[in-house]
């Protein structure tokens, strides 16, 4: 069984951008989409649309309201996604703060996927007040990690 998240991940790996227009899913470039990918997209259209719409809604709410508070079941914790320019004193202290710039570093389409253990480790660091600077490993001048 193919999950909507598998299709979204495959689209990212193939360099395909997905978007929702009314009741349709648009994908570009069409030349990058195999017949199997298009079939999976059609068979899972409602779930894929739901994921795409939720992502658009979250970003839109952050832009309009400045921040969004939510429970992240994957992290088993409260998180706050917010605009970079927000005075974070308005966010309740029990929420772990993720500014948009850090979310882009972690999850932009051109970034490699982050494993769940790595994400959990990053979240623990965030709880200690640390910031996300890059999702690439630091390489010393001598080439060692």
C-alpha positions in Angstrom: 0.0 0.0 0.0 1.4 3.4 -1.0 1.0 6.2 1.5 0.5 9.9 0.6 3.8 10.7 2.4 5.6 8.1 0.2 4.2 9.9 -2.9 5.3 13.3 -1.6 8.8 12.0 -0.8 9.0 10.4 -4.3 7.9 13.7 -5.9 10.7 15.5 -4.0 13.3 12.9 -5.0 12.2 13.2 -8.7 12.3 17.0 -8.5 8.5 17.2 -9.1 6.6 20.2 -7.6 3.0 19.3 -6.5 0.3 21.9 -6.0 -3.5 22.0 -5.5 -5.7 24.0 -7.8 -9.4 23.7 -7.0 -10.0 19.9 -7.1 -6.9 19.0 -9.1 -3.3 18.2 -8.2 -0.8 19.9 -10.6 2.6 18.4 -11.0 5.7 20.0 -12.7 7.7 19.1 -14.7 5.4 16.5 -16.2 8.4 14.9 -18.0 9.9 13.8 -14.6 6.7 11.9 -13.7 6.7 8.2 -14.6 3.5 6.4 -15.4 3.7 4.5 -12.1 4.1 7.8 -10.2 1.0 9.3 -11.9 -1.0 6.2 -11.2 0.0 6.3 -7.5 -0.9 10.0 -7.4 -4.3 9.3 -9.0 -5.1 6.4 -6.6 -4.1 8.4 -3.5 -5.4 11.8 -4.7 -7.6 12.7 -1.7 -4.9 11.9 0.8 -2.2 13.7 -1.2 -4.4 16.7 -1.6 -5.1 16.7 2.2 -1.4 16.8 2.9 -0.7 19.5 0.4 -3.6 21.7 1.6 -2.6 21.3 5.3 1.0 22.4 4.5 -0.3 25.4 2.6 -2.8 26.2 5.4 0.0 26.0 8.0 2.3 28.3 6.1 -0.6 30.7 5.4 -1.6 30.8 9.1 2.0 31.5 10.1 2.1 34.4 7.6 -1.3 35.8 8.7 -1.2 35.2 12.5 2.6 35.2 13.2 2.6 31.7 14.7 0.8 28.4 15.0 0.8 26.3 18.2 0.3 22.6 17.8 0.9 19.1 19.2 3.5 17.2 17.2 2.8 13.5 17.7 6.0 12.5 16.1 7.9 14.5 18.6 5.4 13.9 21.4 5.6 17.5 22.3 4.1 21.0 21.9 5.7 23.0 19.1 5.3 26.6 17.8 6.0 27.4 14.2 6.5 31.2 13.8 7.6 34.0 11.6 11.3 35.0 12.0 10.3 38.5 12.9 7.9 37.5 15.7 8.5 38.6 19.3 8.5 35.0 20.7 7.5 36.2 24.2 3.9 35.8 23.0 4.4 32.0 22.7 3.7 30.0 25.9 7.0 28.7 27.4 6.0 25.0 27.2 6.1 25.2 23.4 9.3 24.5 21.6 9.9 27.3 19.1 10.7 26.7 15.4 11.1 29.9 13.3 10.4 29.6 9.6 14.1 30.0 8.7 14.9 26.8 10.8 12.0 24.9 9.3 13.3 25.8 5.8 16.8 24.5 6.7 15.3 21.2 8.0 12.5 20.5 5.5 12.8 22.5 2.2 12.3 20.3 -0.9 15.9 20.7 -2.0 17.2 19.4 1.4 17.8 15.7 2.1 15.3 13.9 4.3 16.0 13.9 8.0 15.8 10.6 9.8 13.4 10.3 12.8 16.3 9.8 15.2 18.0 12.9 13.9 14.8 14.9 14.2 14.3 13.8 17.7 17.9 14.8 18.6 17.4 18.2 17.0 14.2 18.7 18.9 15.9 17.8 22.2 18.6 20.4 21.4 15.8 23.0 20.6 14.3 22.3 24.0 17.7 23.4 25.5 17.5 26.6 23.5 19.8 25.7 20.6 19.2 26.9 17.1 19.3 25.1 13.8 22.0 26.5 11.5 22.3 23.8 8.8 21.2 20.2 8.1 24.6 19.5 6.5 27.4 18.1 8.7 30.3 20.4 9.5 33.4 19.3 7.7 36.8 20.3 9.2 39.4 21.8 6.9 41.2 18.4 6.8 38.0 16.7 5.6 37.2 14.9 8.8 33.8 15.1 10.5 
